[in-house]
Amino acid sequence: MRRVPLVALVAALGLGACRARAGRPTVGVALAATAPAVAAELERGMRQVHDSLGLALRVVRGDAARQAAQVDSLVARRVRAIILEPADPAGGGGVAAAIARAQRAGVPVFTVETPVPDAPVVSHIGSDARGAGELLAWYLARRLGGGGNVAILDQPAVARARAFGAGFRLVLARFPNVRIVANPAVDPGTRAAAERRTAALLAADQSVNAVAAPDAELALGALAALQAAGRTDVLVAGYGVTPEIQAAIARGTPFVAAARPQAGTVGRYAIEVAASHLRGNRVMAFVPVPVRLVDRDSLVAGR
């Protein structure tokens, strides 16, 4: 059987007309230093498949103040594509402008987990926030026995929070006896602000049986308010899983469930989407990655 030279194989895949001395096409990866555990999972997922796709990776990490310069630096190093995990959910630090400069230089940019508003990216690959809202709405509706009042802590300026809320409402519409009675905006989106908002809900005349949050810190703020008030009869569910949240669920606190993003899968999908684009294929503008439910039963089972 005639062997196919590696260079010919790479060219056949459409990953760039690289000469043997040039090595494999390089994808630049700019990860957020502000969430090291998530960044590590994203990188792990990419490294699982980049070699089989005939790609090399150049990985950098930075905060919102540095990411724009890092994107410019990757463009200057002539990477074939850039995968970006934005450090600022609002696209601050000039990163949107840096993405536009990369596009003008012919370097396609793909974002993961956090989209950059109005930035000219080829595709966004991220956890399915809408699906997370649907999943937790189903869970809470079952726990409430088909009846009860729910409050959603909101972040209207954050796309992920809007998608979470849309999914949550879609499912609860099927349960006429479960009502959303409050939807307070939490700004800034911090644990302390969420604790204050939840405390205000508990002090109001309106009965609340469950609180849902589109962010781990907001959910932990809601839990803190409930614990300070001695309320064990109000359930909490949130989007995002941290060791603190896992411990709260395992201990049997009012924090009963969370939707876990699968960052490793997001990373793997991202490098596959970038490789497909470099081969000349059309790719989806948004690639949603399913989330998993974490509750006490799943933790006991080790899932």
Secondary structure, DSSP 8 states (H G I E B T S, - for coil): -----HHHHHHHTTS----GGG-S-EEEEEEETT-HHHHHHHHHHHHHHTTTTT-EEEEEEE-HHHHHHHHHHHHHTT-SEEEE--SSTT-TTTHHHHHHHHHHTT--EEEESS--TT---SEEEEE-HHHHHHHHHHHHHHHTTT-EEEEE-B-TT-HHHHHHHHHHHHHHTT-TTEEEEE--B-SS-SHHHHHHHHHHHHHSSS---EEEESSHHHHHHHHHHHHHTT--SSEEEEE---HHHHHHHHTT-SEEEEEE--HHHHHHHHHHHHHHHHTT----SEEEE--EEEEHHHHHTT-
